[in-house]
């Protein structure tokens, strides 16, 4: 996820709500064209402060990723 403001009009970014901590009040985006970021455990990264997305946001992200890689 990222809070970079230029992602507001990025067709591959899904807005998932406001960030917390140092970036409080900034909008967080999932970048759907970076599928490696979907599995933070595999990359041995720390979990995002949001922990997980709601089902509806997760579906939006997966649908956008599927538009790119067309798996089904």
Secondary structure in CASP SS format (residue, H / E / C, confidence):
PFRMAT SS
TARGET T0000
AUTHOR 0000-0000-0000
METHOD secondary structure of the structure
MODEL  1
X C 1.00
X E 1.00
X C 1.00
X C 1.00
X H 1.00
X H 1.00
X H 1.00
X H 1.00
X H 1.00
X C 1.00
X C 1.00
X C 1.00
X E 1.00
X E 1.00
X E 1.00
X E 1.00
X E 1.00
X E 1.00
X C 1.00
X C 1.00
X H 1.00
X H 1.00
X H 1.00
X C 1.00
X C 1.00
X C 1.00
X E 1.00
X E 1.00
X E 1.00
X E 1.00
X E 1.00
X C 1.00
X C 1.00
X C 1.00
X H 1.00
X H 1.00
X H 1.00
X H 1.00
X C 1.00
X C 1.00
X C 1.00
X C 1.00
X C 1.00
X C 1.00
X C 1.00
X C 1.00
X C 1.00
X C 1.00
X C 1.00
X C 1.00
X C 1.00
X C 1.00
X C 1.00
X C 1.00
X H 1.00
X H 1.00
X H 1.00
X H 1.00
X H 1.00
X H 1.00
X H 1.00
X H 1.00
X H 1.00
X H 1.00
X H 1.00
X H 1.00
X H 1.00
X H 1.00
X H 1.00
X C 1.00
X C 1.00
X C 1.00
END
